Amino acid sequence: QVQLVESGGGLVQAGGSLRLSCAASGSFFSINAMGWYRQAPGKQRELVARITSGGDTNYADSAKGRFTISRDNAKNTVFLQMNSLKPEDTAVYYCNFILVVRTIAWSSNEYWGQGTQVTVSS
C-alpha cells in the first residue's frame, strides 16, 4: 500500500506565500516523477508543476516565476513553494507521484494525495 500525505494549505492574502509538502510512504521501489496539480471549483484539474527523478522540472505558465517545485529524495517528499499568490490561485492542490512498484510484476503506477485547500483572498 502506498499513501501520500499532504500538508501546508491554508488561507493567505494576495501577495503572500505558502509552502505545500507531500510525503509518500509504503511499499514502492522508486519514484519516477512527482508533481502538483490543482482544481478550482467548476474547472478541470490542471498541472501546476512537475519534477522527474532526474531533476527536470516543468511548470504551468501561470506558475512560472512564482512557484518552485523541489524534492527531498531521502524523505520521499515533494514541495511546492508558492510566492506572490493571486486570488486565481485558489484551488484544491493535489500531489501526484509516479511510483515503480512490484506486485505480481514490476509496474509504474500513479498515486494521488488527498488534496489540500489553498485560498487566496484579495
C-alpha angles and dihedrals in degrees: 000000000000123000130189117199120193130197141167106067124129148116120312136165121249110279092030131116139238133182120212124197133189126188126195122213136172135055117337137126103221145340118249097181143346128204150163126235131179137203124199121197111285093007136100122257110266137192115256102175139339137194126193129213087260092056098253113146136196130185138196111252089247091058100044114115093009107056129053126194119204139161144213105214094189090058097036088235134141125199135200116200109198119193133174090024119199131202088250089064088070108121145106107281120213128192118219129199129189104207134183109227136170122221112140088338138359113284141165111235135183122231132186134207122231094256132250126224119239115189122183116193123206 
